[in-house]
Amino acid sequence: MFGEIERNYDFRKVLLQANERGVCDKSVRAGTDELSLVNGVFFTGEDSTEIAVAKADFIEFLSVSCGVERPYNEAGVEISLSLGGDLKEVNAYKGRRIIVSENKIQIHGFDYRGLACALFDIEEILKGRKTVNLPKKEFQNKPLFSPRMAHSGYGLDEFPEKYMLRLLKEGIDTIILFMKEPNANAFGEKTDINGLIAQANAMGLDVYAYCKLQNFHHPDEENAEETFDKVYGDFFRIHNGFKGLILVGESVEFPSKDERVACRYYYEVGEDGIPDGKLSPGWFPCRDYPQWLELIKKSIRKAKPDADIVFWTYNWGWAGEKERVELLNALPTDVSLLVTFEMFQKFKYGKVSEMVCDYSLVQATAGDYFLSEAKVAKERNIRLYTQANAGGRTWDFGILPYEPMPYHWKKRYDSMNECREKYNLQGVMECHHFGFTPSFITSFEKRCFEYAGDFSGGKDSTKYLNAVLRQYFGENLPKLKEGFALMSKALDCYPPTDEMQYGPMRIGTAYPLNLIRDCKQKKQPYEYFGMKICETTYRGMDSIRTKFTPHCVRVRVEIKRLKRGVKYIKKAIKCFKRIGQPNEKLLRQINMIEYILCCYKTAVHVKEFYLQKCAFNNASTCCKATRALDNIERIARAEIENAKESIAFVEKDSAIGYEASMCYQGDKAHIEWKIKQVEYMLKHEVGMYRNCLEK
């Protein structure tokens, strides 16, 4: 029951719950043009491990979600499954055709996965109708994108069987594992990787390796072919079940001979501790990447000829189009190109320029970097994928399970489908290490990314969204649309910069206010990144890659924008709360939005605190210094109250405050730590300065 205090990790129970109780009303009698499943079903025809999983889930769905007393019943409706048949326009991977007649359901599939997905389709149809009655008609479906790849939102590289089932039902067909070495997880602990791959494959999921294998050798070196084969070839000989390997600059750096870069890893410093002003090879489109990629490809395909080798250009999307296109034109064409969808797009906030520094929903449609590379991929017939965070979560809010801004997601999904038609975009990376969490956003996504999301052959994403909003939150569509439209306006006020995404919005209201000492909580052994990816002393993070207005000029404009966002969120909350008799899902959604409001306030306070800190450090008189300290104290006390208010929201939703690679950094305990830190800062650091000024 929503409203009760949840314990950490309680959200995992929901991730393992494939079917929600009481979704369909079995008491609604079927019309003459409908087929009722109230007396259960039985199956005939094809079977496989994938189909067996779907059958078991369908029986559970009839029992749990529909209240059917005998869900498996040989006197019930026959569901016949067969491969082939006249599949018409869905004669492709996972294509399926469902024919509902007087007393039988016939399912034809292109493959076993298609037959299994047809059973999930029937569940979706019934959930949308909220009865156990199917219309007597024909339905067709197929995925528009494949692979659809997801990291785990349950825990870093943790994929329990029930969670994998949830992914399947959301349309995901591929999972990703971080791999540093064979037979080991991301933490370096020995584990049965091949067993997990076999389990995923049996359910209908492919598995890709996200490459963190260490190979700091140049392809020109003596015995390079042998060296590469020992790293990549042996890896696929040990784990032949991996369908592909994902290569991204920062994780696979090598000693490039391109004179424009430094020949070392990005975390190393130049001679005598002085940087040389050059980026490392992982962050630049070096000329010898094609040579390096060819050797990796050669070594892998000795072991697995059909391996999908994915080259991701994430790290140098900021670079000039000329340099990036030169690299793409030299790539082998029998690999896949993965391009981040929205990043590095520049835009204006009043008189200052900004840029999407990392994954963000603020830029909802395809960015110029993506479009420039998609064009080359089409011209050269290179298979094109995108990292679009389409699963509902970006780095705008580091510890939210998804971003409740459906109108921005609508723009993204529409734009992705346009790119599919224009540039032959084929595959999607749904998320990075923050993982995939099913939500109303992912339900909307599935409808947009399949052949007939509303099972009528239409392509109207507005209709899909309206249907999902009603299904999740009730029938007051006008108020729902008004509230979510206001949330989109609030997101338009969000500056998607490193200062925000690696600062206060990384951990929300748990973010400290550091005046002198850089306080942050220690990384725990069970945390992959922990606080490593959070800059806890707020500052400008301008770099050679951020070619836009410096932070010192932007910060005041950003405060004004965020304050405007606060107003929009307050209006959205009022709008949602005017909906009479809200269901549990809507109450949970309001709770999340109230927490987002607190995060916006934290961001404002952090930036204001920074400005007053600068004012204090530059004060030319004791009077000015005292005034700055007064403002610091006022801001800090307001933030303490804001943080205290946020605790109630995270307590009611254990998914808030968690991110798979960081674990919990924004739960009640971490917010309470932040409050203690701010109180320490006020008492000891501000107090010290006041004593100095009084003497």
N, C-alpha and C positions, 0 to 999 in steps of 0.2 A: 504494500500500500504506500503510495507516494506521500511524503510528508514525514515519514519516520526517519530517524537517523540511520544512515547506512555506514557500514564498516568499509575500510579500504578493501578494494578488489571485489566488492559485492557486484560491481558492474559485470564481472566475468560470468556470473550466473545467467545474466540476460544474453550474453554472447553465446552461451551454450544451450540456449533455449530456442530450438528450431521453430516451434509452433506456439503461438500465443493462445491462451485459453479464452473461450467464449467469443470468438470473432464472428461466427456465422450462426444465424437463427434457424435451427432445423424445423421449427414449427411452421414456417412459411410454406404453404402448399404450392406445389409446382403447377404452372399453367399448362395449357395444351401444347404450347411450343417450347416446353422445358422438360429436361430429364432430371429427376430427383435422385440424389445419392443417399437419401435418408436411411435406406436399408443396407448400405455398405456396397462394397465392390469386390470383384475377384479378377485376377489377371490371367491372360493367356498369351502365348507367343514368345517373343525373344526375351532372353535374360542375359545378364552380365553382372559384374561387380558394381558397375555404375548404376545399372537399372535396379539392382537389389537395394542399393542405398536409397534411391528415389522411391521405390515401392514402400519400403519401411517407413519413410518419412510421410508418404501420402496416407498410409493407414493411421499413423500418429496424428496427422492433421485432421482427418475425419473424426477421430476420437476426441482429441484435446480441443481443437478449434471449433469443431462443429457439433460436438456432443453426440455423435452417432454411436449408438450402443453396440452394434456389431459391425465395426468398420470393415473387417474382412469377412465376407459372407458369400458363399458359393451360390446363394439364391439372389444375390444383389446384381448390380450392373456389371457387365463384362467390360473390362478394358483390355483391348487386344493391341499388342505391340508388334510391329513388323518393320524390318529394314526395307528401304526402297519404296516402291510405289510411285505414283505420280506426285512428286513433290513441288512441281511447278516452279515458282520463283525462289523457293527455299532449298534448292538442290545443292547444298553446300555444307560446310562444317557446322555441326550442331543444328542443322535445319530440321524442322519437324512440322507435321501437318496433323491436326486433330479434327476428327469428324464425329460430331455428336448426333446420334440418330434416336429412334424411338426407344430402344432398350439396350444400347450398346455404344461404347466409345472406341473408335478406331484411331490408333496412333501410328503414323508412318514416320520413319526417321532416316536421315542420311547416314547416321552412325549411332552407336550405343549412347553416346553423350546426348545426342539430339532426342532420343527416345526418353532418356531420364529427365531431360529438361522439360519435355512436354508435360510430365506429371507435375512439375513445379509450376508450369503455366496454368494448369487447371486449378491449382491452389490459388494462384493470383486472381483468376477469374472469379472464383467463389468468394474470396476475400473482398473483392470490389463490389460484388453483389450482396454480400453479407447474408447469403442464404446457402443451402446445399443444392441449389437448382441451377443446372447448366442450360443455356439456350441451345436449342437443336439447330446447330449451324456448323460451319467449318471455320477453323482458325489455322493460321500459319505463323511461323515465327523462325527467326534465326538471329544470331548476334551480328551487329554491324561492325564490331571491333574484336579482333583477337590477335595476340593475347590481351587479356585484361589482367594485369599483374598487380598483386597486392602483398605488401609486408603485413605482418601480424599486428593487430591492435590489441590482442589478448596479452601479449608479452613478447619481448624481442625474440623473434625466431621460434616462438612457441605456437604450435598448431595442433591443439587437441582435435579429435575427430569431429566432435559436435560443432566446433568453431569452423572447421573446414566445410561442414555441411551448410552453415550459415552463408559462407562465402559463395558456395555453389548456387544457392538459392538467390543470391544477389546478382548473379550473372558473371561472377569472377571465374576464370578458367585456369589461372596460374598463380602460384605463390612464389615468393622470393626468399632465399636464405642468404645471410651474410656468410661468406666463406673466406677464412684466412689460411686454412690448411685442411687437408683431407680428414674426414672422420672427427671433426670438432665443430663446436658451435661458435658463435661470435665472441664468447668469452675465452675461447681456447680450451674449453672442457671437452674431453672425449665423449662422443655420443654417436648414436646409430643413424647417421645421415641417410644411408641407403634404405633403412627401414622406414623412415619418414617419407622418402620419395616414393617407395612402393605403396605405402598407405594412401598417399595423395593421388597417385596414378590410378589406384583401384577405385577411388571415389569419383574420378573424373577431372582431376586437377593436374596440370603440368607443373614442373618445378624448375625455376631458373636460379643460378648462382650469381649473387652480387659479388664481384671479384674484389677481394682484398689480399689476394695471393702476392707475396713479395717476390719481385724479380727486378732488381736494380741493375740490369744489364742492357747495353745498347745492342741492337741487331747487327751492327758492324763488327762486334767483338769476335775474336777467335772462339770457335766452338759455340757460337751463339745459338745455332739451331739445336744442338744437343742440350744446351742450358734451358732454352725455352720449352723443349719437349719434356724435360724433367719436371718443370713447373706446371705447364698447362696440359700437355699430353697425358702425363701420369695422373693428374687430377681427374680427367675424364675416363681414364682406364679404371680408376678406383670407383668413381661415381658416374657410371655410364648412363644412369637414369636421368641426370639433369638434361633438360631440353636445350638449355642455352646458358650463356655467360654474359653478364652485363659489365662493361668496362667504362669507368668514368675517371677523368683526369686525376682528381685529388686522391683517389684510392689506388691508382696503378702507376704512379709516376716512374719515369725511367730517365736516365741521363741523356737527354736530348742534345744533339750537336747544333741545334738551331741557335745562332748567335744572339737572337733576341731574348733568350731566357737564360736563367742560371741553371747550371747542371747539378741540382740537388733537390731534396724534398722541400716542400713549402715551409716546414716548421724550422728549417735550419737557417742560420744567419750568415752573412758574408764574412770575408776575412776580417780578423781582429774585432769581431762583433759589430762591424759596420755594414749595413745592407748595401748592396751594389745597385739598388734601384730596379733590378730585373725581377720578374716573376719566375717561379719555378715551372717546369714543363707541364705540371698538372693543371696550370691555370692559363695556358696559352695554346693556340692552334699551331703547334710546331710542325715544321715541314717533314720531319721524319716519323710522324705518327703513322702514315700509311705503310711505311716499311716495317715498323714495329707491329702493326696490326696484321700484316701479311704473314709474319713469322708466327704470331700467336694462332692465326687461323690455320696455318699449315700444321702446326703441332697438335691442335685440338682435333682436326678432322682426320688425322691418322687414327685416332681413337674413336671418334664419333662423326662420321661423314656428314650427317644431317644437322649437326649442332647449329643453333641460332646464335651467332656472335653479334652482340648488340654494342654499338659504339655510341656513347652518350656525350653530347657536347655542352653539357651544363656549365662547366667551369669557365668557358671562354665565350659565352654568349655576349659578354660586354664588349668584346674586341670588334674591330672594324669589319664590315661585311667583306671587304676585299680579302683580308687574311683568312677569314673563315671559309669563304667560297673556294679559295685556292686549295685549302685542305680537302674540302668535300669533293672537289673535282679530281683529286688524286687518290681518293679512297677506292678500295676494291668494291665492286657492285654486288658481290654475293654475301654481304653482311647487312645488318639492320642498323639504321640510323635513328637514334633516340634524341629528340630535341625538346627541351622544356618549353611549355606552351606560352607562358605570359611574362617570363622574366626579362629584365633589362629594358623594359619599355619605359620611355621617358614621358613625362606629362607635367603640367603646370598646376601649382596651387597659387593662384593670384600672381604675384610677381616672382615667385621662386620656382625653380625647376626641381623635380623629384625623379626618382627612378625606382622601379620594382627591383629591389636588391636581392630578394629571394622569393621562394614560393608565396604567392599571394592571390587572393580572390579580388583584390581591388581592381586590377586589370583583368576583367572577366573574359575578354575575347583574345584571339591569337595576337601575340606581339610581333613586332617587326623582325626580331631575331628569329623567331620560329618560322615566319613566312618566308624569310630570305633563304633559309636552309631547306624548307619544304619544297620550294621551287626547284632547287638543285636536285633534290632527291627524285622528284618527278621526272626532270629532264634526263637524269642518268639511270632511271629505273631502279633506284635503291629502295628497299623496303623501309617504310617510314613509320616510326612510333613516336608518341609524345608522352612526356611526364606532365600530366595536367592536374594532378591531385584531385581527380574527378570523384574520388570517394568521399568528398565532403570536408576535407581537412587540409588546411595549408599552414604556413608558419605565421599567419597573422595573429593567431591565438595558440600559443604553444601547448596549452593544457586543456583545451576543449576537445571533446570527442568529434565534433563537427561544427561547421559554421552555419547558423540558422539564417542564412540570407538567400532564400530560394530563387529570388529574381536575378541575383548575380550568377547563381548556378545555371539558371535557364539560359542566360547569355552564353555561358561557357559551353554548355552542351550543344546549343544551336551552332556556335562557332566551330566546335569540333566536328559536327556533322557536315558543316559546309566545307571544312578542310578535307574530310573524307571524300567528298564528291569532287573537289577541285584538285587536291594534291595526292589522292589515293592514300590518305592516312589510314593505317591498318590496325595498329596496336596502341594500347594505353597502359602507362604505369599509373595506377590509381592513387598511390601514396608512397611516401618514403618511410623512414624508420618509425615515424609516428603511427603508422599502421592504419588498417581499415576497420571502421566501426559502422555497422549497419544502422541506418536512421531513415527518417522520411526523405532525406536528401538522396540517399542511395536507392531508395525505392523509385524516386523520380528519375534518377539517372538510368536505372534499368529500363524503364519505359522508353526513355529517349534513345537508348543504345541497342534496342532490339528492333527487329523488322516491323513489328506491329505492337508497340508498347501498350496500346489500349485494346489489342486483339480485334481491331476492326480495320486494320490496314492503313490507318491515318498516320500523319506525321506532325500533328499539331501539339507542340510541347506545352502550350498554354493549357490545352485540355488535359494533358497528362498531369500537369502540376495541380490544377484544380481538383482532379480526382484524388490525388494523393493527399492533398490538404484535408479534404472531406474524410477520407479513409482514416487518417491519423487523428485529426483534431475536432471532428464534428461538422455539422452542417452550416454553421454560420460563416459561409465563405466570404461575404463582404468584409467582415471584421478581420478575418484571418488574413485576407489579402492586404488590407490596410496596414495591419500591424507588421507584416513581413516586408511590405514596401518601405516602411519607416526604418526597419533594420537595414535594408539596402542603402538607404540614404545615410545612415550612420556609418556604414562601411566606406562610403565614398569620402568620409571625413578622416579616414585612417591613413596615415603616411606609411607605406610599406618599405621602410628603411631598416638598415642593420641596427640602428639605435633602438628601434621599437621591437624588432623581432628577436634580437639577441639581448634585449634589455627588459623593460617592464612587461611587455606582452608575451615574453617567453614563459614567465612563471606567474603572471597576474599579480594578485594582491599580496603574494608572498615576497614580492621584490623589495629588497632593503633600501634604506636611504643612508648611503655612506658619505660621511662628511670628511673624516680623516682616515680612519682605518677601513680597509676593504674587507668587510665581513661577508662571508658566504658559508653555507653549510658544506661540510666535507662530503666528498664522493664516497658512497658506500660500495662494498665489494659486489653487491648484487645489481648495481647500477652500471649500465654500459657507458653512458656519457655523464649522467648525473648533472652537476652544475657546470661541467666543462664547457658547455655550449651556451652559457649565460654570462654576460658581462655585467657583474653586479654593482660596479661603480659606474654610474651613467656618465657618458662622455660622447663627443662626436667620434664617429667611426669612419670618417672619410678616408678613401684610399685611391690608388691609381685606377681602380676599376669603377669608382663611383664618380662619373663625370657629370656632376650636376651641382647645384648651389651648395656651398659649404654649410655644415651643420650650424655654425654660429649665426648664419643669416636665416636658415630655415626654422630654427627652433621656435621662435615667437609665432610664426605663421602656423606652425603645427599645433601649438597650444590652442590657438583660436579655433582651428578646425576640429580638434578633439572636443573642445567645449561645445561646439555645435553638434557634434556626434552625441554627446551626453544628452542634449535636449531631444534629439530624435529617438534615442533609446527610451527615455522617460515617457515620451508620447506613445511609443510602441507598447510599453508595459501597460499603460492606462487603457489602450485600445484592447489588448488581449484580456485584461481583467474585466472589461465590460461584457464579455461573452458569458451569457448565463449558463449555469450547470456545466462548467468545463470538465472534460474527461481527464483521466490521469495523465495521459500523454501531453495534453495542453498545460496542465499544472507543472509538469516536469519541464516543459519548454519555457514557460514563464520564469521558472526558477533559474534556468540557465541564462536567460536574457538579463535577469536581475544581477547575476554574477558578472556578465559582460559589462553592464553599467559600472560596476565597481572597478573592473579592469580599466575602463576608459578614464575613470577618476584617478586611478593610480598613475596612469600614464601622464595625465595633466600634472599631478602633484610632483612626479619625478622630474619632469622638465622644468617646472617652476622652481623646485628645490635646486636643480642644477644652476639656473640663472642666478639665484640668490647666493649660492656658493661661489659663483664667479664674481658676483658683486662684492662679497665679503673679501675674497682673495685680492681684489683690486681696489679695495677701499683706501682712500687717501687720508681719511680722518677717522677718529674714534667714533664720531657721530654717525658717519656712513656705515662703519663696521657694525655698530650696535643696531642700526636700522636693518641691516641685512640679517643679523642674527635673530631679530624679532620676527622677520618674515620667514626665516628657516623654521623657527619654532612654530609659528602659526601653520605653515604648510604641513609640518611633521605631525602636529596634533590632529589636523584634519585627516591625514592619511591613516593615522592610528584608528580613528573612528570608522573610516571607510573599510579598513582591513577587518575590524571587529564585525562590521555588518556583513561582510562577505562570508564569514565562517558559517552562518546558517545555511547559505546556498550550497557550499561544498559538502556540508554534512548530509544534505538531503539527496545528493547525487554523487556517488563515489567515482563516476567517470570523469568528473571535473577535478582537475589537479594532477591527472596522470598522463604520462606519455611514455610509450614503450621503451625508448632508449634512455630516458631520464628517470623512469619510475615516478614515484610521487614527489613532486617539488612544489605543489600548490594545495595540499590538503590542509586540514585544520592544524596539524602539528607544525607545519612549515609556516603557516600564516601567524600562528602564535609566536614562533621563533622570530619572525620579522617584527612583530609588535615589541618584543623584548629588545631587539636590536635598535629599533628607533628610540625606545625609552632610554637605552644605554647612551646612544648618541646625544640625546638631549641633556641627560644628566651630566655626563662626563666630558664630552667634547664641546658642546655648546657652553656648558658650565665653566670649563677651563678658559674658554675665550672671554666669557663675561668677567671672570675674575681678573684676567689680564687687563681688560679694558677699564676696570674700576680702579686699578692701581696707578 
